[in-house]
Amino acid sequence: MRCGTIRVLSFKVALALMSMANLDEKYRYLFSLISDRDGCVNEQRLGALLYECVLIPRNLGETGQFGNEDFNQYVKTCFQQVCDQTLSIGNMISFNQ
């Protein structure tokens, strides 16, 4: 019998990623999990979200199928594009298209 805990953020991210919602809805929901009251995120929070997203394939033994897990470059590029210390949902969606 296993005993342990799971972080609430991990659970919510996993459910969102496995849901049948369209990609835009998933982006918006995941962003809302990490955004501040102004609707923005910083590099640290975006990195934490991406880490949670990588945990699913890692725990299923599929890490090699999804390439390099180093998402720090993605985070840096995303923030360099907006030339700011925070990122809005609109910025993130346009960056991913």
N, C-alpha and C positions, 0 to 999 in steps of 0.2 A: 504494500500500500504506500502510495506517495503522499507526502505532506509537504506543503510549501505555500508560497504566495506568488501572485502575479501582479505586476503593477497595473493600476487602472488604465494608464495611458497605453500600455502594451495591449491590453484586452480590447480597448476601444479601437485602436489602430487595426488590429487583426480583424475585428468584425467589419470595420469599414472597408478594408481591402478585399474581403471575401464577399461583400454584399453585391447585389445586382445593380446598384446605382450606376449612373453613367460617370464617366471620368471627371467631368466638371463638378458634379455633386460631391464626389469623393475628395477632390482637391479642396473644395470649400469646407467640407466637414473636418478634414484632417487639419487644415489651417486654423479652423476655429478652436481646435483642441490646444493649440500652442500659442495663439495670439494673445496680446495684452488687451486691455480695455479700449485702446485706440484702434484695434484691429490690425496691429502690426507685429512682426516677429523680428528677433535679432538673429545673428549667425548661430549663436549657441542653441537657441530653441529649434531652428530649422535643422541643425545638425542632429539634435536629439530625436526629432521626428523621423529623419531619414534612417537613423540607427534603428529605431523601432520597426521601420518598414523592412529593413534587411534581416531582422531576426526571424521572420517567418521562413524564408527559403533556407536560412542557415540551420534552423531547427529541424527542417525537413530533409536536410542533407543535400540541398540543391544549390549550394553556394556557387559552385563552378559554372552552373548554367546561366547565372546572372552577371558574370563578369566581376570586375574589381569592386570590392566593397568600399573603397576609399572615395567617399562622397564629399570630402573636404574641398576638392577642386570645384565640384558642382556648386557648393555653397558659396565659395569665394567668387566664382564667375557670376552667379546670380546677384550678389550684392554689388559687384563692380559695375554691372550693367545699370543698376539704378542709382549708383553713386550716392548711397546713403547708408546709414547704420541700421535702418529698419526696412522691412519689406512688407508691402501690402499684398492682399490676396490678388488684386489685379496684376501687380508686378509678377507674382509667381506664375499665374496662369499664362500670361503673355510670354514669359520666359520658357515655359514648357511646350509651347505650341510651335 
